[in-house]
Amino acid sequence: MEKRMWKTKEIAEEFGVNPSTVQRWVKYFQLPYTSTSQGHFEMDQKTFQKLKHIHLETKTGKKLRDISFTNTSLSEPSILKGRMVSANQLDERFERLGIQLDHLDRKLQTKADEVVEYQVLQQRKEINELNDLVVQLTERLTSMEQALISKHEVAISMDTEHKPMKKRRLSGIFSL
């Protein structure tokens, strides 16, 4: 007698959930399954019954961590979470985490340096543009001042040229 094998999609349709939800349950509770050549999950009737139990429990509002299997020898996630880990394994994990933190810290510092460098370059560019503008305005102001001075000099020279003529006229009138 051949055992019935359930596909993820069939179970999802049976329960009215998304196939990824079924896969998540299988992985979370470490339920047995086989993979097809295309990578699809196939589960036997016993696993289907466990998934049915999970589905009913979640419908009542239970969280996955609170769901238990009373008549099964399945290792529950809560038991797996409480298992002992050797000091060496902890040290290795902490060392790996430390290395990862150092790596991330270096990347963050490098990125911060790049941002600051970019900002400094942008500010330098703005300062150069402002300096060029100041030079242009100074040149313009100088040329305007020179034009004003030359106009003033012309006006003064015109005044001095007219005054002697008036004196000559006046002197000519009185000398007669």
Secondary structure, 3 states (H helix, E strand, C coil): CCCCCEEHHHHHHHHCCCHHHHHHHHHHCCCCCEECCCCCEEECHHHHHHHHHHHHHHHCCCCHHHCCCCCCCCCCHHHHHCCCCCHHHHHHHHHHHHHHHHHHHHHHHHHHHHHHHHHHHHHHHHHHHHHHHHHHHHHHHHHHHHHHHHHHHHHHHHHHHHHHHHHHHHHHHHHC
